Amino acid sequence: MDIKALGGKLLHAPGAWVTLSAENGITVVAQLNPKELAYSKSVGWAEQAGKGRDYPDLQFTAGKSITISLELMFDKYEAYGSVKPECESLLKMALKDEGLHRPPKVKVTWGGDIIPGGFEGVVESVKIRYTMFLQSGVPCRAVATVGLKQAAGVSASGNSPDIAKMRIVKRGETLQSISESEYRDAKEWRRIADANKVDDPLSLEPGTKLLIPPIL
């Protein structure tokens, strides 16, 4: 066991607690280790028909993400403190970071690597349960259930107006309508025209690739 009860205090081996570290600087350290940690891995296989057989050949397509589910426990009853900061930090790991334009990548460590090679991915789900409150109503104990998905690389959705992107013109679209769609402001159409050297905004042909510059 990493944690031992001694004289009403919790002792632990250095570095033994579960730690979630996000690339945007948010860090959460569990104050009690979970009783269990579950992870799963699936593999993509495509069936190739085998004529006259009861089962097909299989062709490997791609490896899929390892997913992790764990419970983190927080307790500040004896310190007469609040566990809200830790819980709110966990929630922020599942929210869009304005600088990254997406939720941050998160690294999970617990002593050594919990997954061979280490685990780095994104938070898929967070569930917070406050289980004890001080007389003032401040939550002093909580259990957080966190689901994470392994990822080598992550990217933003491309929907933010401050990210450059490419767009293919559809029939009936104009620079004004594209500007309204991308920037929520039709009057920004000239920004798109200048970036793509469009001299005549009325001659926009379907299928044309446009660079949508960011608004910084």
Order of alpha helices (4+ residues) and beta strands (2+ residues): beta-beta-beta-beta-beta-beta-alpha-beta-beta-beta-beta-alpha-alpha-beta
